[in-house]
Amino acid sequence: MINKQSTSLRINEKTFNSLDEFALQGRGCATTRPNHYQIERNDERLRVARIDIQRIESIEIDVQFIHILDEHKGKITEDQRNQQIKVLNDAFKPVGITFRYSPNHTKEHSNREWFKMDHGSAAERQAKSALRSSPERHLNFYTAGLRGGLLGWATFPWELEGDRDRDGIVILHSTLPGGSAAPYNLGMTAVHEIGHWLGLYHTFQGGCDAFGDHVGDTPSHSGPNSGTPDDSMPHNACKAEEKAPVHNYMNYSNDQWLTEFTPGQIERIKMHISEYRSDFIV
């Protein structure tokens, strides 16, 4: 939570001097940043596939909630799950995606080591191998305590074929709606990580490098934005005539500030679903 007596931020047991510092250190998103070779290989596959996204009218994604606990730490309520699903459905409605889940299929598992898992750790591997549901038919949505300072991470669509066990998203339990990780407790961490899971990069991918996030209508900017930046200002946009996309789900602003995907991002999501996650297409 933010300490109102200072500019410091304490998130997931780690203290940062400011929201800006937290954003510059990654806003707790540990999703692996793909290199140019991986990006080009994926783009080439999408080009060769000649995907017709116009045929994709409806997408339904079954969410498998998997809550990893340390005894009672990390407990998630039914109301929080329902609120998180609503947040996801509101955010991805322009894409044509509906998220749903069955309360009867929710999993809980107490394991102190797994609860404090880090990205790429043995604990992550062990937990996912033991608890996952079929990644072709479900979004495996893990919640846990995570290593200090982290909010979550995701796998990219093309990783599914080579490593089914790791597929899904991992989210700090207190970022779900009603959690204690203010100003990141409105459920947008899950929206952001699912954006990665469906093939999107950060809007500031590569900074002002020409490669960018490979979406034509997201203005390139030199780095992440944080807090609640004035959307009338250009901030760190790479081109003088543009403004940084401070409200984009794939940026690092506070949860309350994240409200949009662009048409280009929506198109890219549908292309990745068609190529890698076609079982979700209705």
Residue, then its C-alpha position, 0 to 999 in steps of 0.5 A: m500500500i502507499n504510505k500517505q506520509s511519504t512518496s514510498l510504495r510498499i508492494n508485496e513485502k518490498t519497498f520502492n521509493s516511488l511509483d516511478e521507481f516501481a514502474l521502471q523496475g518492471r511494475g512487478c511484471a516478470t513476464t519474459r521479454p522476448n528477443h528479436y529472434q523470438i518476435e520475428r519467428n512468431d510474426e513470420r508464423l502469423r504471416v504464413a498462416r494467413i489468418d482471417i480474423q473476420r471469421i472469429e465471432s466469439i471466443e469463450i475461455d474457461v478459467q481454472f482458478i488455482h489458489i496456492l496458499d500458505e495455510h490461510k495466507g492467500k485465501i481468495t473469496e468467491d466474491q473476489r473471483n466473481q469480481q475478477i471475472k467481471v473485470l476480465n469480461d469488461a476489459f476483453k469485451p471489445v475482443g469478443i472474449t467471454f471468460r467463465y469459470s465453475p466455482n465447483h472446479t476451483k482448486e486450493h493447495s497449501n504449500r509454503e514453498w510454492f506460495k513464495m514462488d519466483h518466475g522460472s523457479a523450481a517451485e513454479r515448475q513443481a506447482k504447475s506440474a501438479l495442479r494445472s488443468s489442460p492448457e488447451r481447454h483452460l486458462n490456468f490462473y494461479t494466485a500465490g504470495l510470490r517473491g517480494g516486489l512481484l505482481g505476476w507473470a504470464t507465458f506467451p502463446w507460442e510457448l504452449e507447444g514446447d512447455r504445456d506445464r508452464d502455460g498460464i498466468v501467475i498473479l499476486h493474490s492481493t491484486l485481485p479486486g478487494g485485495s490489499a495491493a493498492p493501487y494495484n488491487l482492481g484486477m488489472t494485473a490479471v488483464h495485463e498478464i492475460g494480454h501477454w498470454l494472448g500475444l501482446y507485448h508491453t506498449f513500450q517494448g523496445g523503447c523508441d526502437a523501430f521494432g516496438d510492440h508490433v502494433g501499429d496504433t499504439p504510440s511508441h514511447s521510451g519507457p513505462n508510465s506510472g501512477t495516473p498521468d495526465d492523458s493530455m500530455p505527451h509524456n515520453a512518446c517517441k514522436a512529437e505529434e503523439k502521446a504515450p498510451v497511458h490508459n493502455y492495459m499493456n502499460y504500467s499505470n495504476d489499475q484505475w487508469l488502465t481502460e483500453f486495448t487498441p484495434g490493432q491489439i485486438e487484431r493481434i490477440k485474435m491472430h494469436i488465438s486462431e494460431y495457438r489457442s483455437d480451441f477457445i473459438v466458438 
